[in-house]
């Protein structure tokens, strides 16, 4: 089953446990009917003791891109620490993702188009100057890096987080 289906099943189960259905979440099938990631997180929280008593979030992924590159990543954060941080520092990162052309550029770069010339061949992307503007925005926010001779890549540590952010943003 796909990840979307799995998340929807988790949301349905949580809503049932809380005594009400979640009307804003569309029905989706789960990747797997078990809550293995959630159960593992709960075990880690129990081992953390007092530090994990307010809960935590966990993001993880194992990805093979259309270019056959593979990436694995996971990150967890205690809820208390997240609420203690200043969230304003993340605004530039979200802003860089807030433009349809930038999202298309990221998708194309993950798919193997790595130079501005290759990207300029695409329809509805804009002029070369506009492309460079968008590439600079994405690079400045850490979503892209230059890997030599005008080639761009999503940094390895940002591939799965990008896909997590895109998944979380879906209706």
Secondary structure, 3 states (H helix, E strand, C coil): CCHHHHHHHHHHHHHHHHCCCCCCCCCCCCCCCCCHHHHHHHHHHHHHHHHHCCCEEEEEEEEECCCCCEEEEEEEEEHHHHHHCCHHHHHHHHHHHCCHHHHHHHHHHHCCCCEHHHHHCCCCCCCHHHHHHHHHHHHHCCCCEECCCCEEECCHHHHHHHHHHHHHHCC
